[in-house]
């Protein structure tokens, strides 16, 4: 069985369902293979840092790992989400841990067509449960004929897409946008891997008008180490095959960590 929800280590029940519907909390998403995940330290640090920010308390990451190990036992391939949330807004808030497993998500290879929108998430550094804006703008982009939305912040800078970090290739240099974004785990491990391979990287402001100056654009998330962007609004971008191949090569060097 690959679909499972456990709250504080206990199997699915009415409380787990209610907890899954709360909008105050945060989470991390990972692809688990044979009890291992890439970037485990980043996942645990994300959960601990966000718990301190949202709840003002420390998170027992060893307890989190034990709950995840229990939920994935006997399953070779899973998509896993670990949520830290509350079922009560009474103070002091007490964070609880929900682990949800689903079948694995293979990467989608087709290049994306993105439509820009002026939007910035609340607390963009947190992978929080307040996803209304993401879903709304992604849906509006799809209704307009795009595959997803590309966010442009109040300063006019490209930041991220609905569930993706964005990046660019300029010659042999990988460019990450300077803006308030979620530090995605795949982006973080890719930065490390590219550094080990000696690939130049830089972070700088990127505006929609700058896109013509890049050799490629890509996005990345927990399911995809690198996916090509075919166009932004009406601008057709150069093929991103070289960038996608580079990211795939880098990602294969990232070790798997035992949960």
Secondary structure in CASP SS format (residue, H / E / C, confidence):
PFRMAT SS
TARGET T0000
AUTHOR 0000-0000-0000
METHOD secondary structure of the structure
MODEL  1
X C 1.00
X C 1.00
X C 1.00
X E 1.00
X E 1.00
X E 1.00
X E 1.00
X C 1.00
X C 1.00
X E 1.00
X E 1.00
X C 1.00
X C 1.00
X H 1.00
X H 1.00
X H 1.00
X H 1.00
X H 1.00
X H 1.00
X H 1.00
X C 1.00
X C 1.00
X C 1.00
X C 1.00
X E 1.00
X E 1.00
X E 1.00
X E 1.00
X E 1.00
X E 1.00
X E 1.00
X E 1.00
X E 1.00
X C 1.00
X C 1.00
X E 1.00
X E 1.00
X E 1.00
X C 1.00
X H 1.00
X H 1.00
X H 1.00
X H 1.00
X H 1.00
X H 1.00
X H 1.00
X H 1.00
X H 1.00
X H 1.00
X H 1.00
X H 1.00
X H 1.00
X H 1.00
X H 1.00
X H 1.00
X C 1.00
X C 1.00
X C 1.00
X C 1.00
X C 1.00
X H 1.00
X H 1.00
X H 1.00
X H 1.00
X H 1.00
X H 1.00
X H 1.00
X H 1.00
X H 1.00
X H 1.00
X H 1.00
X H 1.00
X C 1.00
X C 1.00
X C 1.00
X C 1.00
X E 1.00
X E 1.00
X E 1.00
X E 1.00
X E 1.00
X E 1.00
X E 1.00
X E 1.00
X E 1.00
X C 1.00
X C 1.00
X C 1.00
X C 1.00
X C 1.00
X C 1.00
X C 1.00
X C 1.00
X C 1.00
X C 1.00
X E 1.00
X E 1.00
X E 1.00
X E 1.00
X E 1.00
X E 1.00
X E 1.00
X C 1.00
X C 1.00
X C 1.00
X C 1.00
X C 1.00
X C 1.00
X C 1.00
X C 1.00
X C 1.00
X E 1.00
X E 1.00
X E 1.00
X E 1.00
X E 1.00
X E 1.00
X E 1.00
X C 1.00
X C 1.00
X C 1.00
X C 1.00
X C 1.00
X C 1.00
X C 1.00
X C 1.00
X C 1.00
X E 1.00
X C 1.00
X C 1.00
X C 1.00
X H 1.00
X H 1.00
X H 1.00
X H 1.00
X H 1.00
X H 1.00
X H 1.00
X H 1.00
X H 1.00
X H 1.00
X H 1.00
X H 1.00
X C 1.00
X C 1.00
X C 1.00
X C 1.00
X E 1.00
X E 1.00
X E 1.00
X E 1.00
X E 1.00
X C 1.00
X C 1.00
X C 1.00
X C 1.00
X C 1.00
X E 1.00
X E 1.00
X E 1.00
X E 1.00
X C 1.00
X C 1.00
X C 1.00
X E 1.00
X E 1.00
X E 1.00
X E 1.00
X E 1.00
X E 1.00
X C 1.00
X C 1.00
X E 1.00
X E 1.00
X E 1.00
X E 1.00
X E 1.00
X C 1.00
X C 1.00
X C 1.00
X C 1.00
X C 1.00
X C 1.00
X C 1.00
X H 1.00
X H 1.00
X H 1.00
X H 1.00
X H 1.00
X H 1.00
X H 1.00
X H 1.00
X H 1.00
X H 1.00
X H 1.00
X H 1.00
X C 1.00
X C 1.00
X C 1.00
X C 1.00
X E 1.00
X E 1.00
X E 1.00
X E 1.00
X C 1.00
X C 1.00
X C 1.00
X H 1.00
X H 1.00
X H 1.00
X H 1.00
X H 1.00
X H 1.00
X C 1.00
X C 1.00
X E 1.00
X E 1.00
X E 1.00
X E 1.00
X E 1.00
X E 1.00
X C 1.00
X C 1.00
X E 1.00
X E 1.00
X E 1.00
X E 1.00
X E 1.00
X E 1.00
X E 1.00
X E 1.00
X E 1.00
X C 1.00
X C 1.00
X E 1.00
X E 1.00
X C 1.00
X C 1.00
X C 1.00
X C 1.00
X H 1.00
X H 1.00
X H 1.00
X H 1.00
X H 1.00
X H 1.00
X H 1.00
X H 1.00
X H 1.00
X H 1.00
X H 1.00
X H 1.00
X C 1.00
X C 1.00
X C 1.00
X E 1.00
X E 1.00
X E 1.00
X C 1.00
END
